[in-house]
Amino acid sequence: MEPMTIVAIAAAVVLLLWFVSTWNRLVRLEKDVDRSWSNIDVILKQRYDMIPNLVNIVKGYAEHEREIFEQFAVARQAAAGALAQKDVAGVVAAESTLAGMMPRINMVAEQYPDLKADTSFVNLQNQLVGLENQLADRREFYNASATTFNVAIETIPTNIVAGIKSCSERTLFEVQGIERENVTISF
């Protein structure tokens, strides 16, 4: 065999190995992003299941605050719908709305000392605080995974394999609006 043929075959083998290695790396990165989103999904579902209980407890003490509770129910439905569709941007928007409403629920609770002393209310608030902390950690992990994936699919020459694989950029779960402010939950 001629030296040029050997060099061509060696180059083809190296190129094939690089392609397969890069493809597999993108698959791993994509699965990491999916797994980290699933972790967020679990926490958000738990929180969305707790919110109606919190609202019902508050509603029992403050029935005349009906408008707040109706708005809260609509925001929760929007959040749950976006979560079910795996729409990160929709979840982010709905989460911003819910985060803006939580202080309103707490303001209602402040007006009713009996409510602040209700053990069910206090327990739910504590559980929600715990979920918020877990969510913050998981959101950080998701954003790190999504950023690593996004960088990989935009980097030359990996972007060639990403194009063949039809990879698309993942949306980050970024905090918007009122979520950046400290939420006061008092007991």
C-alpha positions, 0 to 999 in steps of 0.5 A: 500500500502506498504511504498516501493511502495509509495516511488517508485511511489513518486520517479517516479512522481518526476523524471517525473516532473523533466524530463518535466520541463527540457524538457520545459526549453530546448525548451525555451532556444532553442527558445531564440537562434532561436529568437536572430538569427532571429534578426541578420538575419533582420539586416544583410538583411538590410545591404546586401540590402544597400551595393549594393547602396553604391557600385553603388554610389562609382562606379559612381565616380570611375569606374576604381576600377571595381575589388573592386566592383566585389569582393564586389558583390561576398562577398555579395552574399556569405553572403546572401547565408549563411544567407538564409541557416541559416549557422552561420559559413558561415555568420561569414566567409562572414562577415569577408570578407565584413568587410575587404572590407569596408575599401577599399570602404572607401579608394576609397571614400577618393580619390574622394572629390565629392563622400565624399560630395554626400549626398546619400553616406553620408546617406548610410554610416550613415545608415550602421554605425547604422546597425553595432551598432545594429548588435553588440548588437544583436550578443552579445544577440545571443551569450549569448543565444547560450552559455546558451543553450550550457551550459544547454545541456552539464550539468549533468543531463540535458544532458540526456534530451538534448540527448533524445531531440536530442539537438546539440550545437549552433555555436557562432557568433564570430568576426574573423580577420579584424572585430576585428580592428576598421573600419574607416568610414570617411565623 
